[in-house]
């Protein structure tokens, strides 16, 4: 959380600078009651001074009276809509009270927001994650997404203010996916008839790109901007997805999972029947209905959905919280949730095309699309190498530079081991390990698109369990059979 700020506006002749300075000093010394009395006197002298009201809000917040603080912050903003510190402090108060909808109203109504304001929201969400305050992180992320990516349909019935032009790279896979999702939502009466014309405009944009020999990404031109610029890359619907009684299923033993992860390098464990049936259904609905699949810079038609850009809800954070608590020796309080995202694929995806490592200590990756959508029961899942990224490589190198990663894996004699796709299967693994999506061959159709969700916990440097255990080791890529969960073994006859 941003430290509570005390403004010191003494530019007005009628404002007692000495009185304000004394109140500030008392506040910093923790003498809150005296500071409160001092600021009240300042307000009596200068009732229209916004900084004095902001200061009173700070005192009330520190005194444990968030409702009183909200009143004073709102008055400061009424007097000075551009008083940034008052907006930040009011947002912090409302988030603590669980009132992010009011934050969205506050931020989206301001036509003067700049990039620094939006960056502040992003940072608050990240800091809340590090503090294990997942509820606050969710609230900040929702506001951030609404401000950056809102539309005439979300979060309200009128467009929010715009801080900067959206990144607008047209790709045919993204256009095609969005058309399918709009039709899906129309069938469920979640989007109106106006989207029929929008779908037509999307199809015309695809035809125009195809006639020009373009698959994308290409910049959005003026024609596309007029036709779909109010929708493309924006959020138009997010499914309300609250917490459930329990997200994780009782079919797996958390202690056994931890033992396997800790005792069997390089640290890869498969967990089948990961979520409860209620949780799985809820998560499927959230991913099918929420129009948050706006990351389209990836090859082969992959689309990403990211925590800070709308891929969040109380239920998703409940999963992250339950995993953290279920695995105290592997995750627990030592490794806060650092990032949350999901990827959605088209029906086909080539193998070995996205091998990389991640920046976290522990990676949790799980799949929610029905198993019968997968046409190759021996593939479609995850490929993991028993070799970790060298500690002296930077993020860009170990995350995306195939021309460096592939020779290194050959040098280390790393052999891939494949974990086949199965719905509701999770893989818990050392995030340092090189890994990637296996080749995919899924049924066509919107509901058959493969969806994988990733939760990253902790920092690479803080991983004390598998630090360096697989780096440059003889026989790399030959893990024992311990990565197989008992449930996985039971299902071998079903050829998952």
C-alpha positions, 0 to 999 in steps of 0.5 A, spaced: 500 500 500 502 507 498 504 510 505 498 515 507 501 522 504 500 529 507 499 534 503 502 541 505 499 546 501 500 553 504 500 557 498 493 561 500 494 567 504 488 565 509 491 558 511 495 558 517 502 554 515 504 554 522 498 550 524 498 545 518 506 544 519 504 542 527 498 538 525 503 534 520 508 533 525 503 530 530 501 526 525 508 523 523 509 522 530 503 518 531 499 523 535 493 522 531 488 525 536 492 531 536 493 531 529 486 530 528 484 536 532 489 540 528 487 539 521 480 540 523 482 547 525 485 548 518 479 546 515 475 551 519 480 557 517 480 554 509 474 550 508 475 550 501 482 547 501 482 540 498 489 538 502 486 539 509 480 534 507 485 529 504 489 530 511 483 529 515 482 523 511 489 520 512 488 521 520 481 517 520 484 512 516 490 511 521 485 511 527 481 505 524 475 509 521 475 508 514 468 510 513 470 517 515 476 517 511 472 516 505 468 522 506 474 526 507 477 524 501 471 525 497 470 532 499 478 533 497 476 530 490 470 534 490 474 541 491 480 538 487 478 533 482 486 532 480 488 531 487 492 525 485 494 523 492 486 523 495 484 519 489 489 514 491 488 514 498 480 514 497 481 507 492 486 504 498 480 505 503 475 503 498 479 496 497 480 495 504 472 495 505 471 491 499 468 496 495 471 496 488 465 498 484 465 504 487 473 505 485 471 503 478 466 509 478 471 513 481 476 512 476 472 511 470 469 518 471 475 522 470 477 524 463 484 527 466 487 520 468 494 519 465 499 513 465 502 514 471 495 513 475 494 507 471 501 504 473 499 506 480 493 501 480 497 496 477 503 496 482 498 496 488 495 490 485 502 487 485 504 489 492 497 486 494 499 479 491 506 480 495 503 481 501 498 475 500 492 479 500 489 476 494 482 479 496 485 486 495 489 484 489 483 482 485 479 488 487 485 493 484 486 488 478 478 489 477 479 497 477 485 497 473 482 492 467 476 497 467 480 503 466 484 500 461 480 496 457 473 498 459 467 499 453 460 501 452 458 494 455 463 494 461 464 496 466 458 500 465 453 502 460 457 508 458 464 508 455 470 509 461 475 515 460 481 513 456 488 514 458 492 512 452 490 508 445 489 501 446 495 496 443 491 494 437 494 489 433 489 485 428 490 478 427 485 473 424 485 468 430 483 473 435 478 476 430 475 469 429 475 467 436 472 473 438 466 472 433 465 465 436 465 468 443 460 473 441 455 468 438 456 464 444 454 469 449 448 471 444 446 464 445 446 465 452 442 472 452 448 475 455 450 480 449 444 483 445 442 483 438 447 489 437 453 484 436 450 481 430 452 487 426 459 487 430 460 480 428 459 482 421 464 487 422 469 482 424 467 477 418 468 483 414 475 485 417 477 478 416 475 478 409 479 484 408 485 481 411 485 475 407 484 478 401 491 482 402 494 476 404 495 478 411 494 473 417 497 478 422 499 482 426 498 488 423 496 495 425 489 497 426 487 501 420 482 507 420 477 502 416 478 497 422 478 502 427 471 505 425 468 498 424 470 495 430 475 499 434 470 500 440 470 493 441 476 489 439 481 488 445 476 491 450 472 487 455 465 487 454 462 482 459 465 478 465 462 473 468 460 474 476 464 468 479 464 468 486 467 463 491 465 456 492 465 452 499 471 449 497 475 449 490 480 443 491 478 436 490 479 431 496 481 426 491 489 428 492 493 428 498 497 434 499 502 431 504 504 426 498 504 431 493 509 435 497 513 429 499 514 427 491 515 435 489 521 435 495 524 428 495 524 427 487 528 432 483 527 435 479 521 437 482 515 435 477 508 432 480 502 431 476 495 432 480 489 429 477 482 431 479 485 437 482 479 441 483 472 439 485 466 438 480 463 445 482 469 449 482 471 446 475 464 447 472 465 454 475 472 456 472 469 453 465 464 458 465 468 464 467 473 462 461 468 461 456 464 467 458 469 472 460 471 477 454 478 477 457 482 474 451 486 480 449 493 478 449 494 476 441 502 477 440 503 469 440 504 465 434 499 459 432 493 463 434 494 462 442 491 468 446 492 470 453 488 472 458 492 476 464 490 478 471 491 485 471 487 485 464 481 482 467 483 475 468 481 475 475 475 473 480 474 472 487 474 464 485 480 464 481 484 467 487 480 462 492 484 457 488 490 460 489 489 461 496 487 454 497 493 451 494 498 456 498 495 453 504 495 446 502 502 446 500 505 450 506 512 446 505 512 448 497 509 454 497 506 457 504 507 464 506 514 463 503 512 464 496 507 469 494 502 469 488 506 473 483 502 472 477 496 469 474 494 468 467 491 463 462 492 461 455 487 459 449 489 455 443 486 454 436 485 446 435 492 445 432 499 447 435 506 444 433 510 441 438 516 444 441 514 451 439 514 455 445 520 452 450 521 456 456 522 457 463 519 462 468 521 467 473 518 464 479 520 459 484 514 454 483 509 453 477 502 450 477 499 449 471 492 446 470 487 444 464 480 445 464 477 443 457 473 437 457 478 431 455 474 428 449 476 435 446 483 432 445 484 428 439 490 425 441 490 422 447 498 421 448 499 428 447 496 435 448 499 436 455 506 439 457 513 437 455 518 438 461 525 438 461 529 436 467 534 442 466 533 448 469 535 455 466 542 457 468 542 463 474 546 468 470 541 468 464 536 474 464 528 473 463 528 475 456 533 469 454 530 463 458 523 465 457 523 467 449 530 466 446 529 459 442 536 460 438 539 460 445 535 455 449 535 449 444 542 449 443 543 449 451 538 443 452 542 439 446 548 441 450 545 438 456 543 432 453 536 434 456 530 429 454 523 431 454 518 427 458 511 428 456 505 429 460 499 427 456 492 432 456 487 430 461 481 435 464 482 437 471 489 435 471 494 440 474 502 439 474 506 442 480 513 443 478 520 447 479 519 453 475 526 454 473 525 447 469 524 448 461 518 446 459 512 448 453 506 446 451 506 439 447 503 438 440 495 439 440 490 436 435 483 438 438 476 438 436 474 444 432 469 449 436 469 454 441 468 450 447 473 445 445 479 450 445 484 448 450 485 452 456 490 452 461 491 456 467 498 458 470 499 460 477 506 462 479 509 463 486 515 466 489 522 468 486 527 464 482 532 466 487 528 464 493 527 457 491 531 453 496 528 446 494 531 445 487 536 450 487 541 448 482 539 440 482 538 439 475 542 445 472 548 441 468 547 435 471 549 428 468 543 424 465 538 431 465 531 430 463 531 423 466 526 424 472 524 418 476 517 415 475 515 419 482 512 425 478 506 420 476 500 421 481 497 415 484 490 418 480 494 418 474 497 411 474 489 409 476 487 412 469 493 409 465 488 404 462 483 410 460 489 412 456 489 419 458 
